[in-house]
C-alpha cells in the first residue's frame, strides 16, 4: 500500500511542479472570473494538507500557524492585497514537504496504514476509517487541487509546459 501512496504522490507532485512552472507571484493571485480560488490559494492549500500529513507521520511542518490560516479549508479567497505567502515560498515548501513526505511514507509499515482512526473530522465519510484510507483521500485531494492549478494556469493565459 505504501508504494502506491509514494507513486501517487510522486505523480501528483510532478504534475503540480509542471503546473507551477513559470507562474510569477502576481500571476498566482489572479482571481478566476468564474469564481473559485487563485493558483496561490490552491498551492498553499496543498501545502497545508501536506503539513497535516507530516504531523501525522511525526515529521516537521513548513508553515507557521498564521500562514496555515491563509490557506485552510473555508479561508477567505486570496487576492493581490491579501495576507498570503509568495508563490516562491509556497513552491519551496511544496518541494521540501514532498521530499519529507516520501521519506516518512517509505518508513511506515502496513500496521500503521491499517490502524483505525476516528470518523470525527474526516473530510468525507468512509467505512472503517484507517490511516491508509485517510491518506488515499488526501492523495485524491492533492490531485483535485493540482487540477485546479492547471485550469488556473490556462485561465490566466499560460500554456501548459510539458517539460519540467
N, C-alpha and C positions, 0 to 999 in steps of 0.2 A: 504494500500500500504506500509506503513512504517514497518508493521510487516513482510512483505515479504522481505524487504531490511535487516531487522535485522536477519531474518532466513538465508537469502542468505549469508550475510557477516559472520555470525557465522559458517556456514558450510565451507565457504572458509577459514576462519581463522583456523578452526580445522584441515583441510587438510594441510594448509600451515605449521602449527606447527609440524604436523607429518612428513612432507617432510623435515623440517629443523632439526629435532631431530638428534643429533649426528654428525652434519656437523661442522667440525672444520673450522677455518679461512683459513687454507691452502687448505682444500677441496673446500671451497667456490669459489676460484679463478681459479680452473682448467677449462681451456677452452675446450669446446666440439670440437672434431676433425672434426665434420661435419659442422662447423661454427655455430654461434649463441652465445648467451650470457651465461656467467657462472652463477652459483647459486647466488653469491654475487650481481651481477648486477640485476638479476631478483627480488631478495628480496628487494634490495634498491629501485628499480623502483616502486614496490608495495608501499613501504613506502612513496615515493614522492607523489604518487597519493592519498594515504590516507591523507597526509598533505594538499593537494589541496582541498580535500573534507572537511576537518576540517576548512579550511579557509572559504569555502562557508557556513559552519554552525556556523561561529563565534567561532571556537574552537582554541586551542593552538596547534601549529605545533611542530614537534620534531626536524627536520633537520635545519641546517643553510642554508643560500643561497648557500654558496660554496659547502656544502655536497650535496645539491639538484642537483647541476650542474653535479656531477659524474654519476647520475642515470636518468637524464631527457631523454625524448624521443630524439633519434638522437645522444646521447652522445657516446663517444668512448667506445669500449669494455674494460672491466676491466680485468687485469691480476695481477699476484703477485707483480709487481713493479709499479702498477698504484696508483694514488691518489684514495683513497677509504676509506670506513668505515669498521671496522671489522664486521664480521658476528654476533658477540656477541652484538655489539651496535645496529646493524640493527634489530636483533631479539628483543632487549629491546624496540626499537622504534615501532616495529610491535605490540608488546603486549600492550604498552601504547596507541598507536593510535587506536587499536581495541577497547579498553575499552572506550576511549573518543568518538569514532565514534558511538558506540552503545548507549552511554548516550545521545549524541546530536541527533541521529536519533529518539530516544524514545521521545524526546521533540518537534519534529516538527509536524505541523498539515498538513492536506491534502491540504489546501490552498497553503502552501509553496511548497509542492511537485508538485502541479498543476500550479505553477506560470511559465509563459512563460520566456524563456531566448533567447538571440540572437543566430543565427545559426553560426556566426563567431567563429572560434576557436574550434568547436566541433570535436571530434576525428573521427566521422563518420557522414554522412548526415542522418538526421532524419526529419520526417514531424512534424510540430508544436512542436518544442523542448520545454521541460519543465524541471524543476529541477529533477522531478521524472524520466523522461526518461534519463536524463544525468546520474543519479545515477544507473539506470539499466545498462547502457553502462559501467560504471566504475566497477560495480559488475562483469559483464562478463569479463572485462579486468583483474580484480584481479584473477578470476578463470583461465584465459588463462595463466597468468604468474606463478600461483601456479602449473599448469600442467607442465610448462617448468622446474620448480624447481624439480618436481617429476622425470621427464626424466633426468635432470642433475644428480640427485641422483643416478639413475641407471647407467648412463654413467661413473660415477667415481667409480662404483663398490660397492655402498652401497645398501643393501637390504632395502625394504620398511618395516618399523616397524609399525605394526597395532595397537600398544598400544601407548598412549600418556603419 
